[in-house]
Amino acid sequence: NGNGARKLIDGGSDSFGPIAWEPDGRRFAYARVSTERTAAQIETYNLADGHSENVVSTAGLGSQIAWIPSGRLIYSLRESQPNQGDFNLWTIHMDTRTGRLSGSPSRITNDRDVIASMSVTGDGKRIALLRASSQADVYLAELDKGGRRLSPLRRFTHDERQDFPSSWTPDGKAVLVVSDRDGPSHIFKQKIDEVQPELLVGGKSDVWLPHMTPDGSS
């Protein structure tokens, strides 16, 4: 009825996903993400003693989670590069007596895009998923001499990954673009009259927001 609200967990600066109740209602599980840790984790909370326990810790953990009557925990997990924009469902068995893991995780789905939400039927035999996708591309247009009117936009990047413009080259003939088309976010240079970019800065790490020095030399 909205009365008697009390704080169960003080997460500080951490964020929490939706909770999933254990079938018998004694515990609930949730995904917890911290800005201070690379790996996210799934925790369970025991209503009887107020104790939280970390049961899964892994990088790429999504927020969606379910606890089905068979005692299995279902959660979403990000795919490895270069498919880091995709999430799929995994399942692992939970010991209902202790609330701890039993066995190894196994994959349920193998599909594309982000899992935005998930629901499970009461008997745990069917799962409904809502998948969402977004794709950033770069477009170009011409300005008239007065700088007051744009020509029709034309698509500049033609891959199906995330592309972001950052800076022009000094001669105005190419654009520096950040793209994850080969895994991590790298820096590319693409001429305005070509469709294929040139890789400038690669490697295993993400790089962002390239800008030219004032003299245009680097």
Secondary structure, 3 states (H helix, E strand, C coil): CCCCCCCCCCCCCCEECCCEECCCCCEEEEEEECCCCCCEEEEEEECCCCEEEEEEEECCEEEEEEECCCCEEEEEEECCCCCCCCEEEEEEEEECCCCEEEEEEEECCCCCCEEEEEEECCCCCCEEEEEECCCCCCEECCECCCCCCECCCEECCCCCCCEEEEEECCCCCEEEEEECCCCCCEEEEEECCCCCCEEEECCCCCCCCCCCCCCCCC
